[in-house]
Amino acid sequence: MAASGARDGRGGKKPQRGSGAPKGRSGGASKSAASKAGASRGKNPGTKSGKHAAARTGGAKKTAPAAPAAPRTALPAGPFRLGAIEGATPGKWIDVWKERMPGIPLDLVALDLGDQRAALTDGAVDAALVRLPIDRTGLQAIALYDEVPVVVCAADSHLTAADELTLADLAGEVVIVPEHPPLDVVVAGAVPPRFAPPATVGQAIETVAAGVGVVIVPMSLARLHHRKDIASRPLVDAPVSPVALAWPEGETPPLVEAFIGIVRGRTANSSR
């Protein structure tokens, strides 16, 4: 009796011709092809689906243009006239001025104690480093720093035996007071000079160098008028000498405002 189908050598039935690949293998190939086709469509920005995706995300965000910075107020051409009493040290602030405003000159005007206020009220200077106390009528001022008082005496004076002095150490000494004293110090038991007050601190120190008396001044003035035949010692219980920046009352001029900003430590871009 004839067999219903041919068998292979292992006893199994041979597949029919034309029956195609097994179902599982054919389905796998179809899914792989579909995945590749989908990936290709998703990557192609020119396809319809790519346009719809761009529409859903809104596309690239556009950055709004920055608003233009407000123009800075132009400063006057200058010059800025800065007065300075003897012994004041405005050098660091002048350096900052030159760095920030190289096109605006700063004129430094030397002032004596006797005319520091008049220079401001008469308009000889725009602002000034003054030594306090000062009559502030019609003026504005901000404190800057304090100076230590010292006793200036002859280099061979017995007062140099101490590293520092007190007011009591000056009892019995001839204390010279200049016509416009930089310090208002009362020394109990001091001997008044038998000559007219010297016109300036420099003249008072010359008198001290000749071996006549002592003079009490801020440390900066002792250094300014230093000589080999004099010595100085700190006076520990005397009042300090304050230095301030002063300018006339009323609306503050732009150049004065700029210098105030410098002494107060403002940066170049900071507002008032």
Stockholm file with secondary structure:
# STOCKHOLM 1.0

chainA/1-272         MAASGARDGRGGKKPQRGSGAPKGRSGGASKSAASKAGASRGKNPGTKSGKHAAARTGGAKKTAPAAPAAPRTALPAGPFRLGAIEGATPGKWIDVWKERMPGIPLDLVALDLGDQRAALTDGAVDAALVRLPIDRTGLQAIALYDEVPVVVCAADSHLTAADELTLADLAGEVVIVPEHPPLDVVVAGAVPPRFAPPATVGQAIETVAAGVGVVIVPMSLARLHHRKDIASRPLVDAPVSPVALAWPEGETPPLVEAFIGIVRGRTANSSR
#=GR chainA/1-272 SS CCCSSCBCTTSCBCCCTTCCSCHHHHHHHHHHHHHHHHHHHHHCTTSHHHHHHHHHHTSSCCCCCCCCCCCCCCCCCCCEEEEEETTCCCHHHHHHHHHHCTTSCEEEEEECGGGHHHHHHTTSCSEEEEESSCCCTTEEEEEEEEECEEEEEETTCGGGGSSSBCGGGGTTSBEECCSSCSSCCCCTTCBCCSSCCCSSHHHHHHHHHTTCCEEEEEHHHHHHTCCTTEEEEEBTTSCCEEEEEEEESSSCCHHHHHHHHHHTTCCTTCCC
#=GC SS_cons         CCCSSCBCTTSCBCCCTTCCSCHHHHHHHHHHHHHHHHHHHHHCTTSHHHHHHHHHHTSSCCCCCCCCCCCCCCCCCCCEEEEEETTCCCHHHHHHHHHHCTTSCEEEEEECGGGHHHHHHTTSCSEEEEESSCCCTTEEEEEEEEECEEEEEETTCGGGGSSSBCGGGGTTSBEECCSSCSSCCCCTTCBCCSSCCCSSHHHHHHHHHTTCCEEEEEHHHHHHTCCTTEEEEEBTTSCCEEEEEEEESSSCCHHHHHHHHHHTTCCTTCCC
//
